[in-house]
């Protein structure tokens, strides 16, 4: 990495760190305020009144759904200015933001509207299970949560993600041929290869695969391609017609040079893209996704089991403003317990998962290396780090505990 790229990455990560620090401080004050005014009990009282008004009777399942709809709406309003600043100030300053304000507002609203019915179904189902099975709910809630998580992993890429982005099959050509040849070589059950128009939101690049059994599909972000690729050119701003005015010509040249200097995207060659795909398929070869899923499900069972020992404790409900035996919303009580009692456990769990994921990344790198993609993968990682302004220097302990993907120097 040259000195110019190093300084750009340093400034970008300083901006993100300062913003993250401010947001974390704000979050602490927000949580203190929520506890002080007993917001959970206030929202619950509103929820029961709304349910009683429109149903004519009390129903804990419906009231709990209303509670979480109100909560997510409030959270969306609070988070909106932070998201706006992150995209239109920080990302814009460093040449990544591709949003227009109109598109950003529509994208945010669409996400909110699409996910509310999904949240309602999950909350309603979980609340019913807790009421139906009482002290033995943890096992059935775990089955329900595990099943919905797996179903969501299956339907999200094919049904939900296309609502936000356009997925175009990769054209026939040398790149598709090389990827298919690689898949055949390692017996990866490849069904299709897509290019997603991630450039309409950001110039950050990515690649991944999804699917179960014989339905594996690979997705490449259009920002991953270099300037010689038709996918790169297709998403660049149209060139303005040539002007005969010398002053306008000079101004246009200066503006172009300035923009080029602000953000030079090199992209990856076809061989480097194949090397990146090989790294991703290394995760499949080593069953990393399955292992992560098993760890997550075991962790979820442990959390539900421990939480089930406390969810009927009136002291906890009283502490958050829920008074009276008939004013103990069980699913809300469960979420309060998980968000408070398990704080230290979650930190330890996240540290452990970061270490495990780092090991998985190194295994995937070695997989690509063993298939003779060593030099191409090195070049691709250097380009990706440069294009995404990833800062390469971190304290080893900080990196070990917080970076699931190790910095390039590691």
KERO-227128 format. One record per residue (C-alpha): x, y, z. Coordinates in steps of 0.2 Angstrom, whole numbers, plus 5000, padded with zeros to 4 digits. Layout:
KERO-227128
XYZ ...
This chain:
KERO-227128
500050005000 500750174995 500850325007 499350414999 498250255000 498850235018 498350415023 496650395015 496350235024 496950315040 495750465038 494250355033 494450245048 494750395060 493150465054 492250305056 492950275074 492550455079 490750435073 490650255081 491250335098 489950475097 488550345093 489050235107 488950375119 487250425113 486750245114 487250245133 486250395137 484750335127 484750165137 484850265153 483450375148 482450225143 482750145160 482350305169 480650345161 480250155161 479850165142 479549975140 478049985152 477450145144 477450065127 476649915134 475150015141 474950095124 474949925116 473649855127 472550005124 472749995105 472349815106 470749835117 470149975106 470249885089 469949705095 468749745110 469749625121 471449595128 472649475118 474449465124 475049405107 474249545098 474849675111 476649605110 476649625091 475949805093 477349835106 478749785095 478049885080 478050035091 479749995097 480449975080 479650125073 480450235087 482150155084 482050185066 481650375069 483150385081 484350285070 483850385054 484950545057 486450425061 486250335045 486050495035 487650565042 488550405039 488150395021 488050575016 489450645026 490750505030 490450385015 490250535004 491850625010 492850475006 492050434989 491050284993 489250344994 488150324978 486450364986 485450514981 484350584995 482750524986 483450344984 484050335001 482350395009 481450264998 482650125002 482550155020 480650165020 480550005009 481649905021 480549965036 478949915027 479549745021 480249685037 478849735049 477649595044 479149475046 479549545063 477649535068 477549345062 479149305072 478549395088 476849335087 477449155085 478649165099 477449245111 476149105107 477448975111 477949055128 476049065133 475648885127 477148795134 477548905149 479048835159 479548715145 479448845131 481248865129 481448695119 479948735107 480448925105 482248855101 481448745087 480348885081 481849005080 483048875072 481748835059 481349015055 483249055054 483548915042 481948965031 482549145031 484249095025 483449005011 482149135005 483149295008 484349284993 482949234981 481449324987 481949474998 483649534992 482949554974 481749684981 483149794985 484449754971 484549694953 485349524951 485949494933 486549324927 488449334923 488649344904 489449194895 491349224893 493049184900 492549234918 491049124919 491948984911 493348994924 492149004938 491248854932 492848754929 493348794947 491648734953 491848574943 493548544949 493048554968 491348474965 490448634970 488548614965 488448784956 486748824949 487049004943 488149164944 487449334947 488049514946 487249634959 487149814956 487949864972 488650024964 486950114965 487250124984 489150114987 490750084979 491249954992 491449784984 491049604989 490749424983 489849284992 488849124988 487249064995 486048914994 485748745001 486148564994 486248574975 485548754974 487248854976 487349024968 488749144967 488549334968 489749464963 489649644966 489849754950 491049864960 492249714961 492649724942 494049824935 493849964923 494049854908 492549754912 490849794904 490049774921 491149914928 490850034913 488949994914 488850084931 489950234928 489150404925 488850444907 490150564899 489650734896 489650794878 491250874873 491251064874 492151194863 492251324877 494051324883 493651384900 492251244902 493551114895 494851164908 493551164922 492850994917 494650924916 495050994934 493450924941 493850754933 495550754940 494950804957 493650664958 494950534951 496150594965 494850574978 494450394974 495450284963 494550114961 495649984953 494549844954 495049664950 495549564935 494649404930 495949294937 495849394954 493949374954 494149184952 495449184966 494149284977 492849154973 494049014977 494249084994 492349094996 492148914991 493548875003 492248915017 491048785008 492448655007 492848665026 490948675030 491148845039 489348905036 488648735044 489848755058 489348935062 487548885061 487748745073 488748855085 487348985084 485948865087 486848785102 487148965109 485249005106 484748845115 485848895130 485149075131 483349015130 483648885143 484449005156 483249145152 481749025155 482349015174 482049195176 480649255164 479349235178 480249335191 479149475197 480649575203 481349595185 479649655179 479449775193 481149845189 480549895172 478849965177 477749815175 476749795191 475449665195 475249485191 474249515176 475449645169 476949525165 477049515146 478149355144 479049385128 479449565132 480149495149 481149365140 481949505129 482349615144 483149465153 484249425137 484749605134 485249635153 485849475161 486749405146 487749565142 489449495149 489149325141 488749415124 490449505124 491349335128 490349245115 490749385102 492649375106 492649195104 491749195087 492949325081 494349205085 493449065076 493049165061 494849225059 495349035059 494049005046 494749145035 496449085036 495848905031 494948985016 496549075011 497548915012 496148825001 496448954987 498348944989 498248754987 497348774971 498748884964 497849054967 499149114979 499749264969 498049314962 497249304979 498649414986 498449544972 496549544975 496649564993 497849714991 496749794978 495149764989 495949835004 496549984994 494850014986 493849995002 495150105012 495449965024 496750015037 498049885038 498849925055 498049875072 498549815089 498649625088 497549605103 496249725097 496249645080 496149465088 494649505098 493649625086 494149575068 493249425062 494149455045 496049485049 496849645042 497949615027 499549625037 498949475048 
